[in-house]
Amino acid sequence: HFAKEVPVSFAIDWKKSTDGTLSDEIRAEGIAVLRRFVGVCEEHSVAADARCAVATEVFRKAANGPSFLEEVRHQVGLAVEVVTQDVEADLGFRTAVALQDGPAQGVICWDSGGASFQITTPCAETGDLRKYVGALGSGVVAALLMGEVLGRDFATAPTANPVKASEAASLVQRLKQECPPAADWLRGSHVTAIGGPNSMFCVACEVLGVSSYALAELRRALSLVVGLTDDELLKMRCCQGDLREPPSLIVSKICLLLAVVEHCSIDQVTFCPAIGSCQGLLISEERYAAAK
């Protein structure tokens, strides 16, 4: 089988915009990446009606998000559906279930991207998904760090690094204020976090050298990355390898992870590698034209 994640910084680009739009440059980059993926489908004889693509938070909010997806349809021949945050949460939960052995009941899934996060688990009484969601992701948080905490222009400043420990602490407090009120069902919970090599969950794992962590370990992870320049961070495992996002995002990612864990009193987070919510999308047969 084929599986690959290629980062395109839509959220960063959108947050740097003065008018809430995606730039021509990022749109061209996105189309080029999608064209390559469609080419892989062609190579593997995947019929057009057996392909499925979804777009999430950035494309819900960017002023030209819908027009970009229309460009994708015309230029690449790929129909992309903009899904709600509830649907995004459902796809993330399906991914976590698909990746672990055991029943869905009891699984708590945390998915986080460039502009939002979702934590989901089935309700024991009804079976419906309970959701804790927020409009915070790596791009949004990077913009908060640069603009509100450091007082720099996010559109022009090349990096936030080195970030002082006091500045990181201020960002964590700001993020906790932005989070919705904590859900009772998350207190003391063990959460399965899904994501690729650029996810905040993977970054924390690589900084700490473990696959599971609690609040104390996340505080240690943050202490290991504050005060470092981009060049110093590039020497760390969390910035090495192909298709990695820049070191300018490392501190903001760990701050977001720490803030949500502390705010919600989550007991433990275990990272489960995934290509976005692709596994959940793959088992959602109702989304494929060929299955209808």
Stockholm file with secondary structure:
# STOCKHOLM 1.0

chainA/1-292         HFAKEVPVSFAIDWKKSTDGTLSDEIRAEGIAVLRRFVGVCEEHSVAADARCAVATEVFRKAANGPSFLEEVRHQVGLAVEVVTQDVEADLGFRTAVALQDGPAQGVICWDSGGASFQITTPCAETGDLRKYVGALGSGVVAALLMGEVLGRDFATAPTANPVKASEAASLVQRLKQECPPAADWLRGSHVTAIGGPNSMFCVACEVLGVSSYALAELRRALSLVVGLTDDELLKMRCCQGDLREPPSLIVSKICLLLAVVEHCSIDQVTFCPAIGSCQGLLISEERYAAAK
#=GR chainA/1-292 SS CCCCCCCCCHHHHHHHCSSSCCCHHHHHHHHHHHHHHHHHHHHTTCCGGGCCEEECHHHHHSTTHHHHHHHHHHHHCCCEEECCHHHHHHHHHHHHHHHSSSCSTTCCEEEECSSCEEEEEECTTTCCEEEEEESCCHHHHHHHIIIIISCCCTTTCCCCCSCCHHHHHHHHHHHHHHSCCCCGGGTTCEEEEEECTTSHHHHHHHHHTCSEECHHHHHHHHHHHTTCCHHHHHTSGGGCSTTCCCGGGHHHHHHHHHHHHHHHTCCEEEEEECSTTHHHHHTCGGGCGGGC
#=GC SS_cons         CCCCCCCCCHHHHHHHCSSSCCCHHHHHHHHHHHHHHHHHHHHTTCCGGGCCEEECHHHHHSTTHHHHHHHHHHHHCCCEEECCHHHHHHHHHHHHHHHSSSCSTTCCEEEECSSCEEEEEECTTTCCEEEEEESCCHHHHHHHIIIIISCCCTTTCCCCCSCCHHHHHHHHHHHHHHSCCCCGGGTTCEEEEEECTTSHHHHHHHHHTCSEECHHHHHHHHHHHTTCCHHHHHTSGGGCSTTCCCGGGHHHHHHHHHHHHHHHTCCEEEEEECSTTHHHHHTCGGGCGGGC
//
